[in-house]
Amino acid sequence: MKLIVKPSFVEFRYEAVLKESMLSVTVEESRISLMKKFLKAFDLRLNDIKFDDQALSNNYIHFSKFYGPTFFDVSFGLEEISARLRMPTDEAQVADLYGRLFQIFEDNPISVQRMNIQRQCSTEGDVASFFQTLNPHTPKKFQELLYSRGIIYDLKVLEHELYIHVLIANSLAVEGGLYLNIDFEFSPNKYDFENALKIAKDQHEFIFKELGLQIATET
């Protein structure tokens, strides 16, 4: 069964765990140099950047910024880097903003990369029938009580050391809609950000095709 979905909310998250800590950044000269890179890469002002010496591992430098309707939030630690992008305008913006972030730490080997995409979607079709197609069995004593379904798939792509967690459920935010959550984890990581993103994109397309999902095109 094919189901057309139209996202009303989208959030993309990214996390990188480094193989070694970036201890040199704690030196004042290196810290200033790093701050200049952030200012230039993301068109920030000094007030946009916050430092937290109590969170060296995962939030040493923090900033957030709106690019039109899109919200970008970054936590840059000396061992872990994470960022979330809410309501991106398109795939090109995702690749651009995260690509700029990756350039700042690209010389540091990454042990694990994680990507997550969440969507709340309205649908053109029957969601109940869609779930029935994917998972037709309901325990007998559940049938009269059931008001919502959810399906989980855990996949592993050996070639890329990639683990994928897929969750599909009825949306609590969009009446008659669908909630989609897909996690990608490269562990142990073998790729830079650009190649990991390309692989994740290919796997995302594969997942949607196999599930029978199609994102509505803008008219």
Sequence and secondary structure as in RCSB ss.txt:
>XXXX:A:sequence
MKLIVKPSFVEFRYEAVLKESMLSVTVEESRISLMKKFLKAFDLRLNDIKFDDQALSNNYIHFSKFYGPTFFDVS
FGLEEISARLRMPTDEAQVADLYGRLFQIFEDNPISVQRMNIQRQCSTEGDVASFFQTLNPHTPKKFQELLYSRG
IIYDLKVLEHELYIHVLIANSLAVEGGLYLNIDFEFSPNKYDFENALKIAKDQHEFIFKELGLQIATET
>XXXX:A:secstr
  EEEEEEEEEEEEEEEESS  GGGGSHHHHHHHHHHHHHHHT  GGG EE TT TTT SEEEEEEETTEEEEEE
E SSEEEEEEES SSHHHHHHHHHHHHHHHTTS EEEEEEEEEEEEEEES HHHHHHHH     GGGTTT    E
EEEEEEEGGGTEEEEEEEEE SSSTT EEEEEEEEESS  S HHHHHHHHHHHHHHHHHHHTEEE    
